[in-house]
Amino acid sequence: MGDLRILGRVTSINMRKVLWTADLIGTEYVTELWGLPHRDPHEPEYLALNPNALVPVIIDDGFVLWESNAIMRYLADTRRSGLWPVGAKERALVDQWLTWQVAELNAQWGYAVQALMRRNPAFTDEGRIAESIRKWTAAMQILENQLIKGGGYVANHRMSIADLAVALSAHRWFSTPFEHPDFPAIRDHYEKLKATPEGQKYMSAETP
């Protein structure tokens, strides 16, 4: 493979998904710091790579790709990683949970995270905070059930890039200050991945 560049900032949960994937598959890469408050991704140089002005972006020997889950799939596939199955059905299940993580799980936490973690003064509506927590908790219940069903993994009873994605989402769940219901399977999965060198690196108090 050619030179791999990963553009973004480690405080971004989506950047950490990509870095964690690259670390686990053992591919070499260099990072370039983009994203506020550092380098504004609305600069023309960055917009030419990603018109959404979001991080991360990779440049792999001239090939440009954005959207963190797409990048995870690409890296795990092109580097022949067991984190991305070969069989179509097993791969589809990993893909299903990667898509769910973005579309259903992460979509619920926005208001609560802004209000309770980031203390954004524009997010003080108690009703909307409660609603965000309620929907977030319902999504986490789905994840709890799946981890029980999957023997402690998200799909196919073994580690995949879907586990990295949901572990980072769980990290945000546990890092947001409110009374959390008890989800033992999520806690076990989270602690298992957090105990790894990569988990310690990407799920720290400095990167909620």
N, C-alpha and C positions, 0 to 999 in steps of 0.2 A: 504494500500500500504506500501511497505517497505521503507527503507531509499533511498532518491534521492540525488545523487551528480551530479552537473553540472560543467564541466571542461571547462575553457576558460578564456577570458579576456573581460571586458565590453566594451572596445574600438572596439571590433568586432561587426559589424552590425548583423551578424548571431548569435552571443552569445546573443545580446539584444533581438532578436526575441524569443529565448527560455526563457530567464529570464522573459520577459514581459508576455508570455503565462503562465508560472508557477505562476507568481504573480496574474494574473487575475483569474485563476481557484482556487487560494487559497491553493495550495499544499505546504507543507514544503520542504525545500531543503537546502543543503549546497553547497557552491561554492569552487572550487579549481582553483587557478590561473595558467593557462597554456597559452602559446603563447608569442612570442617575443614582447618586449625586456625582458620578465620575464623568464619563463621556456620554454626552446626550445622544441617544440612538435616533433622534430626529435629524441628525446631521446627514447631509447628502451622501457621504461616504457609506454610512450604515444603511440608509434607506435603499440604496442601490442593491444591497444584499437582502434586506427584509423590509418590504414596504409597510409592514405593520409596526415597525419601530419597537419590536419586542426582542428580548433575549431568551434563549441563546440562538446563535447561528453557528454552523460549522462550515469550514472550507476544507474539503478533503481533496488535495491534489487538484485544486481548481473547481471542484464540484461544490456548489453552495446549497445548503439545506437549512430550513428553519422549521419550527414546531418541535418541541422537546420530545414528544413520544415518537414522532416520525424519525427523529435523529437516533433515539434509543434503538428502534427497530433496525435502522440502517447500519449502525455500528455493530450491533450484535449479529447481524446477518453477514455483512461483508467480512467481518473478522472471524467467521465460523464459530461463533460462540454458542455454547449450550444454553445460554440465557434466552435464546430465540429458537424455538423448536423447528425441526425440519418438516415434520408431518403437518399436513394442511389442517387437520382437525385440532391438534394440540396447539398449533400456531394461532388458529382462530380464537381459541379460548384465552390465550394470553392477550391477543389483540382486543378481545371483548372487554377484559378488565382494565386494560390501558385506556380504552375509550371511555369506559364508565368512570374511571378515576378523574378524568378531565370534565366530562359532560355532566355527571350526576353528583359525584362526591365533592369535588372542589367548588362546584358552582354554588354550594349551599353555605359555605363559610364566610363569604365576602363581608357581609355587614357585621357579623360578630367579631371577626378578626380586626376589622377597622376600628370597631368600638372598644373592644376589650384588650386587645394586644397592642395595637398601634395608638390607641387613645386619640383617634382623629376627632376633633371637635365637631366635624360635620356629621358624625354618626352617633347620635345620642338618643334616638327614639327607642324607648324601652320595649315597645311592642315589636318593632322590627328586629331588635336584638334577640328577643325571645323566639320569634319566628325563625330567624336564621339558625339559632341553636337547635330548635325542634327539628328542622329539616336536616341539619347536619347530623344530628343524633340518629335520625331514621336511616340515613345513608350509612352511618357507621354500623348500625345494626345489621344491615345487609352484608357489610364486609365481615362482621363477626361471624355470621352464619356461614359465609363462604369459607373462611379460614378453618372453621370447625369441620366442615365438609371436606376440605382439601388437605386435612392432616397437617395444618399449620402453614400451608402455602396457598397462594391465591389461585393457581391453576395447575392441573396435571400432577399434583402431589409432589412438586419439586420446584426449586428456585428458578425464577425467571425475571425478566425486566419488569414485569407487573409487580413483583414483590418490592422492588426498589421504589417504584412510584407510590404504592400505597403506604409503604413505611414512612416516606417523607410526608405524606398526607397525615399519617398518624402522629408524626412529630409535631406538626402544626396543631393538631387536635389537643395533644397533651401540653403544648406550650401556651395555649390560650386559656386565660384564667377564668374558669367558671366551674361549677360542680358537675363533674363528669360521671355518667353512669358506669357501672362496672362491665367492661368487655374483656374477659380474661384471654380470649384467643388473640384479640388485637394487641393486648399488652404483651403477651408472650412473643408474638411475631415481632413486634416493635423492639423489645428488649434483645431478642436474638440477633436482629440485624444491627442494632445499635452497638452491640458488643464487638462487632467486627472492626478492623482498622478503618475501613471506609465509612462504616456507620458512625464511628466516633468523630470522623472528620466532617461528615456532612449533616449530622444531626446533633449539633452542639447548642449550647445556650445562646451563642452568637448568631446562629442561623436557624431561627424558628420558622 
